[in-house]
Amino acid sequence: MWTRVYAFSFFSSLYLDQYLWIVYLLHLGYSPALIGVVYGVVQAGRLALDVPSSLLADRLGNKALLAAGGAAKVVAALMFLLAQQGLGFVLAGALATSLALTLPSGVDLAYVQGLLDGAAEDSGSPHRRFMNYVATQYLSSLIGAALGGAIATHSFTWLYAAETLGSALMLAAALALPALPARRSPDGRAADLRQTLPLLIRGGRRGFWLLGIAAAALWACSSVATDYSQTLLAFLHLRPYIISLAFAGAGVLAWLATLLAGRVRAGVQERLLRWGLWGYPLSAAIRAVASAVPWATGVAVGGIALGRGTGGAVSGLLDRRMLDLAPTELRATALSAVNSLQMGLILALFPLLGLLVQNSGIGSAFAVLALGLALCCPPLLLGLRARAHPLKRAEDA
């Protein structure tokens, strides 16, 4: 069973064009302005559809939405394969990409947690299974970036043909997943739209929202810092392939940190989670001073590596804690609400920091992000005290 789950994790995160789709559209002659519109279509679709699609998954079952995400990924690859035929294919590909990213968002983690709930007696270490799932996503992203670059060197047509094949394998893996019943409310009925809001915010869920809102802010600042790191390395006059190598190396650290976090005892995980949060602001602060100190490139790459390694160790643990605190019958919806808040914050932060960089330099953006990340840590630590982790309680007992 878990082989099928890990196969889905791998193929769902295997985007061969993840760092190349803009280069591809520029190669076809599309202007930066039109590419900006395409990016906006993808992000607007994600923001609008994330929570409704996850609510549908909680009502109908997660497997159907995961399979729909695989089908959307196939369509997206085919549309971009035909992008040279006209802008309509590009926009259709953007919409399909939005669905491919949105439909599994939050749903896959809720699905894995549901499997662990139903198989606790034979899973051995459920926290390890969960972190293995997250680690497989990191590994897939690394392989996809390296393989996509190698294929695109020969032909973009080959790249999107390979992406279509990988997407079809994701769909096949989703269809092969064991089915889970839709989650039910305590009275035995499926949660509907009228019940969702009070169920998410009623007493006993405040711990989830304290943790979720703070986590959304943390991840938004961290995501923006990762993207602006490309600008930082470009300002330091690194060549594109060196920049790619730097992010690939940092990605390896994230993968290894995720595997390690899944293999330590629950009590150690608790300490890792609490202390690891401070790695986020520290990594941004290191990048803030990178351009003003000797050995600037090494300092900047070190900050990126610390940020990615911290994310690998902490993000999966934080996701699992939120799943523990979320309503059992609305896990996917609750996680998607947090993801939507994160995306909204990213859309607000990006242009504001762009103006700051233009007026005050790249270091000022990372200084602001370091401050924001540091301010996220105290409410996160408070939210982590909302309820002891089930694994830790069982182990202590």
BELFENMO-V672646 format. One record per backbone hydrogen bond with DSSP energy under -1.0 kcal/mol. CO is the residue of the C=O (numbers start at 1). NH is the residue of the N-H. Records with the same first field share a line. If there is no record, write none. Layout:
# BELFENMO-V672646
CO: NH + NH
This chain:
# BELFENMO-V672646
1: 5
2: 6
3: 7
4: 8
5: 9
6: 10
7: 11
8: 12
13: 15
15: 18
17: 20 + 21
20: 24
21: 25
22: 26
23: 27
24: 28
25: 30
26: 29
31: 35
32: 36
33: 37
34: 38
35: 39
36: 40
37: 41
38: 42
39: 43
40: 44
41: 45
42: 46
43: 47
44: 48
45: 49
46: 50
49: 53
50: 54
51: 55
52: 56
53: 57
54: 58
55: 59
56: 60
57: 61
62: 66
63: 67
64: 68
65: 69
66: 70
67: 71
68: 72
69: 73
70: 74
71: 75
72: 76
73: 77
74: 78
75: 79
76: 80
77: 81
78: 82
80: 83
82: 85
83: 86
86: 90
87: 91
88: 92
89: 93
90: 94
91: 95
92: 96
93: 97
94: 98
95: 99
96: 100
97: 101
98: 102
99: 103
102: 105
104: 108
106: 110
107: 111
108: 112
109: 113
110: 114
111: 115
112: 116
113: 117
114: 118
119: 122
123: 125
125: 129
126: 130
127: 131
128: 132
129: 133
130: 134
131: 135
132: 136
133: 137
134: 138
135: 139
136: 140
137: 141
138: 142
139: 143
140: 144
141: 145
142: 146
143: 147
144: 148
145: 149
146: 150
147: 151
148: 152
149: 153
151: 154 + 155
155: 159
156: 160
157: 161
158: 162
159: 163
160: 164
161: 165
162: 166
163: 167
164: 168
165: 169
166: 170
167: 171
168: 172
169: 173
170: 174
171: 175
172: 176
174: 177
185: 188
189: 185
192: 196
195: 199
196: 200
197: 201
198: 202
202: 205
205: 209
206: 210
207: 211
208: 212
209: 213
210: 214
211: 215
212: 216
213: 217
214: 218
215: 219
216: 220
217: 221
218: 222
219: 223
220: 224
221: 225
222: 226
223: 227
224: 228
225: 229
227: 230
228: 232
229: 233
230: 234
231: 235
232: 236
233: 238
234: 237
239: 243
240: 244
241: 245
242: 246
243: 247
244: 248
245: 249
246: 250
247: 251
248: 252
249: 253
250: 254
251: 255
252: 256
253: 257
254: 258
255: 259
256: 260
257: 261
258: 262
260: 263
265: 269
266: 270
267: 271
268: 272
269: 273
270: 274
271: 275
272: 276
273: 277
275: 278
276: 279
277: 280
278: 282
279: 283
280: 284
281: 285
282: 286
283: 287
284: 288
285: 289
289: 292
290: 293
295: 299
296: 300
297: 301
298: 302
299: 303
300: 304
301: 305
302: 306
303: 307
304: 308
305: 309
306: 310
307: 311
308: 312
309: 313
310: 314
311: 315
314: 318
315: 319
316: 320
317: 321
318: 322
319: 323
320: 324
321: 325
322: 326
327: 330
330: 334
331: 335
332: 336
333: 337
334: 338
335: 339
336: 340
337: 341
338: 342
339: 343
340: 344
341: 345
342: 346
343: 347
344: 348
345: 349
346: 350
348: 352
349: 353
350: 354
351: 355
352: 356
353: 357
354: 358
355: 359
356: 360
357: 361
362: 366
363: 367
364: 368
365: 369
366: 370
367: 371
368: 372
369: 373
370: 374
371: 375
372: 376
376: 380
377: 381
378: 382
379: 383
380: 384
383: 386
389: 393
390: 394
391: 395
392: 396
393: 397
